[in-house]
């Protein structure tokens, strides 16, 4: 492939990284279990769109700004953390989660809301940008480091692997939730646990260091 070296090694490495549990994995599992398969799938699409955003930043050299600027790094970090904590607190104190379970459906979130939350969660995680900035150049020819094409080839490959794995997670976790969604007590504690997980993910990002 133009500008790309050791693509087979990159493919193996990317698969390992994709399968390694992280914030994106927890986010998709959380969405699928609490909101259903559709929400999990569109959250997955959002996360993989975020990967393409980071790929574009890396290709244009914008990720270097994030790596070198403490202010830019902190700004992105705290925006992402604040968003996740906001989602968690909103769900935690929502009356819909604690009252009238019979009228509550797991698949209540719009596809746009699920997609948007996936994009924001990924884009505002500075560790993803720094990861791509350090990972991609290892597989780009030294004569093509100034070209955007190799970055996009590697980025789209990574996103493709990611979407396959994310869809698998969303599908199987939603099957699990469908069997338990009629259990009112379980539904109640699932929503509360889900809220806590969002808050913890936000705090984890907030405490991220370069």
C-alpha positions, 0 to 999 in steps of 0.5 A, spaced: 500 500 500 502 506 498 506 509 503 505 504 508 510 499 511 509 492 514 501 492 513 500 485 515 504 487 522 500 493 523 493 489 522 495 484 527 497 489 532 491 493 530 486 487 532 490 486 538 489 493 540 481 493 538 480 487 542 483 490 548 478 492 553 478 500 554 473 506 555 470 505 548 468 498 550 465 499 556 461 505 553 458 500 548 457 495 553 453 500 557 449 503 551 447 496 549 445 493 556 441 499 558 438 502 551 438 496 547 442 493 540 440 499 536 443 504 541 449 500 541 450 499 534 449 507 533 454 508 539 459 504 535 458 508 529 459 514 533 466 511 536 468 509 529 467 516 526 471 519 532 477 514 530 476 517 523 476 524 526 483 522 530 486 520 523 484 526 520 488 530 525 494 525 525 494 526 518 494 534 518 499 534 524 494 537 528 495 531 534 502 534 534 499 540 537 495 536 542 501 532 544 506 539 545 500 543 548 499 542 556 493 547 555 490 544 549 491 537 552 487 539 558 482 542 554 480 536 550 481 532 557 476 536 561 471 537 556 470 529 555 470 528 562 465 533 563 461 530 558 461 523 561 460 525 568 454 529 565 451 523 562 452 519 568 449 524 573 443 525 568 441 518 568 442 517 575 437 523 577 432 521 572 425 520 574 424 515 568 429 510 571 426 510 578 419 510 576 413 506 572 418 501 569 412 498 565 412 504 561 420 504 560 423 501 554 430 500 554 431 502 547 428 509 548 434 513 546 434 516 539 439 514 534 442 521 533 443 521 541 447 514 541 451 516 535 453 523 537 455 520 544 459 515 541 463 521 537 464 525 543 466 520 547 472 518 542 474 525 540 474 528 547 479 522 549 486 525 548 489 518 549 486 516 543 489 522 539 496 521 542 495 513 541 494 514 533 500 519 533 505 515 536 502 508 533 501 510 525 508 513 524 511 506 525 508 503 519 509 509 515 515 509 510 520 515 512 519 518 505 511 519 506 511 522 513 509 528 510 503 525 506 496 524 509 494 518 504 498 513 509 495 516 515 488 515 512 489 508 510 491 506 517 486 510 520 480 507 515 483 500 517 483 501 524 476 504 524 474 498 520 476 493 525 473 497 530 466 497 527 466 489 526 468 488 534 463 494 536 458 491 532 459 484 535 459 487 542 453 491 541 449 485 539 451 480 544 450 484 550 443 487 547 441 479 547 443 479 554 439 485 556 433 483 552 432 477 557 433 481 563 429 487 561 423 485 564 426 484 571 424 491 574 429 490 580 434 488 575 432 494 571 433 499 576 440 497 579 442 496 571 441 504 570 444 506 577 450 502 575 450 504 568 450 511 571 456 510 576 460 507 570 459 513 566 461 518 572 467 513 573 469 513 566 469 521 566 473 521 572 478 516 569 479 521 563 480 527 567 485 524 571 489 522 564 496 524 564 500 525 558 
